[in-house]
Amino acid sequence: MLRRPQSVFLVAACVSAAACHLADITRVIIPSNALTFVMGDAVTARLVVYRFVDTTSGANIRDTWLADRGFGGFNCIGLLPNSPTDTTGKFLFAYVGDNVGEVEETINGTTDTVIKVFGPVQNMGTNGTYAVDALGHLKLTWADGSQVQYFDPRATIRLHGDTINSHAELSQFADSIHATWDVTWIRNICPQ
């Protein structure tokens, strides 16, 4: 289910990133033998783009993270294959730190920079199983929590080389409300 922009992106009511301190949402430890992918460093944060259009209210929003201005926290996905050459196994998802950063936001043609929290919504899961098909499509089956935003079951999640890309086109009410997520994780050690 889609919600208004405040709920979909978790708007932070803060004056500066330093003023936004949240507790770690998940305390998942990803083992060192996992294939780990990270979102939140200077490279991946700038690859996060979120768009929201509500034709019923006239809202038209585009948010792009300004990675060069800093980003606090990380999202990590750890894949634990059943065997070294297997395309199936278990996964862990960790939300580490505040995940706060500065965003260039365009609302109905007006652009400004604002501080926002990028993070999972309440009840997002922490683990499950995964499978990768011959085309690199990554299917995550969560054992706990909800598959929302960039993990929505309708999202296209692809694993290719050292990168996981998620593209989600989410809509409701005959597409009068439409949200798009583009998120990238890059193979790296999860800073925990």
Order of alpha helices (4+ residues) and beta strands (2+ residues): alpha-beta-alpha-beta-beta-beta-beta-beta-beta-beta-beta-beta-beta
